[in-house]
Amino acid sequence: MRAALEEADAAALAGDVPVGAVLVSPGGELVRARNLREVEEDPTAHAEVVGLRAAARSTGRWRLDGWTCVVTLEPCAMCAGALVNARVARLVYGCADPKAGAVDSLYQIPTDPRLNHRLEVVSGVLADACAERLKAFFAARRREGKK
């Protein structure tokens, strides 16, 4: 999670919402990613999706069997669905997202028995540190008059 927090900090420095992710292969290979929506002007460039794309490119496979995704914020519906579709084995996330979280808060996409794949989910890892970055980022945005 500490590496994901470093990525979140880098996202904030680039003017994006501070969410970072690290994907870990069964062999220990690390893929680091961060939100790039503002940088790439891409609404799908969430940290998890950026990381999944990089991991798939590095392996030459879209199936990431056995991989773990560590992310600072509870994934949204798009990202939770992408993790399921990529066949990621495990999700570890920091703080909950009561407005858009699709793992525990609003929906339970990664563990929904109706889907063809389910992930192990671990939540609350360094939750306070993850949440603090988000709170500070949005407080600064409000002070600057930005949405």
CORWORA-V762781 format. One record per residue. N is the residue number from 0. PHI is phi in radians with two decimals (none if undefined). D_CENTER is the distance of its C-alpha to the mean C-alpha in whole Angstrom. Layout:
# CORWORA-V762781
<<N;PHI;D_CENTER> <N;PHI;D_CENTER>>
This chain:
# CORWORA-V762781
<<0;none;11> <1;-1.10;13> <2;-1.15;12> <3;-1.12;9> <4;-1.12;11> <5;-1.08;13> <6;-1.15;11> <7;-1.06;10> <8;-1.08;14> <9;-1.14;14> <10;-1.08;12> <11;-1.08;14> <12;-1.07;17> <13;-1.53;17> <14;1.54;17> <15;-1.87;14> <16;-0.99;11> <17;-1.30;10> <18;-2.17;7> <19;-2.21;6> <20;-2.46;5> <21;-2.34;8> <22;-1.89;9> <23;-2.14;13> <24;-1.39;16> <25;-1.02;18> <26;-1.56;21> <27;1.69;18> <28;-1.14;17> <29;-1.91;14> <30;-2.13;12> <31;-1.81;10> <32;-2.64;8> <33;-2.56;8> <34;-1.00;8> <35;-2.29;12> <36;-1.03;13> <37;-1.24;16> <38;-1.11;17> <39;-1.68;17> <40;0.88;18> <41;-2.31;16> <42;-1.15;14> <43;-1.66;12> <44;-1.48;10> <45;-1.32;7> <46;-0.93;5> <47;-1.13;4> <48;-1.18;8> <49;-1.02;9> <50;-1.16;8> <51;-1.06;10> <52;-1.07;12> <53;-1.15;13> <54;-1.13;13> <55;-1.11;16> <56;-1.10;18> <57;-1.20;18> <58;-1.70;19> <59;1.30;21> <60;-2.45;20> <61;-1.44;17> <62;-1.42;17> <63;-1.89;15> <64;-0.96;17> <65;1.49;17> <66;-1.35;14> <67;-2.08;11> <68;-1.91;7> <69;-1.95;7> <70;-2.43;4> <71;-1.31;6> <72;-2.22;6> <73;-0.89;7> <74;-1.10;5> <75;-1.38;8> <76;-1.07;11> <77;-1.08;10> <78;-1.24;7> <79;-1.08;9> <80;-1.12;12> <81;-1.13;11> <82;-1.11;9> <83;-1.11;13> <84;-1.13;15> <85;-1.43;14> <86;1.14;15> <87;-1.05;12> <88;-1.46;14> <89;-2.54;12> <90;-2.11;9> <91;-2.14;9> <92;-2.28;7> <93;-1.46;9> <94;-1.74;11> <95;-1.27;11> <96;-2.14;11> <97;-1.13;15> <98;-1.62;15> <99;-2.48;12> <100;-1.16;11> <101;-2.06;11> <102;-1.89;11> <103;-2.32;14> <104;-1.26;15> <105;-1.76;16> <106;-2.38;16> <107;-2.25;15> <108;-1.00;14> <109;-1.15;13> <110;-2.03;16> <111;-1.17;19> <112;-1.18;22> <113;-1.34;23> <114;-1.52;20> <115;-1.42;21> <116;-2.58;18> <117;-2.26;17> <118;-1.94;14> <119;-1.29;15> <120;-2.17;13> <121;-2.16;13> <122;-2.11;12> <123;1.47;13> <124;-1.33;13> <125;0.90;14> <126;-0.99;13> <127;-1.12;16> <128;-1.13;15> <129;-1.15;11> <130;-1.15;13> <131;-1.06;16> <132;-1.09;14> <133;-1.15;13> <134;-1.05;17> <135;-1.11;19> <136;-1.06;17> <137;-1.27;18> <138;-1.13;21> <139;-1.13;22> <140;-1.08;21> <141;-1.12;24> <142;-1.08;26> <143;-1.43;26> <144;1.37;27> <145;-1.74;23> <146;-1.46;21>>
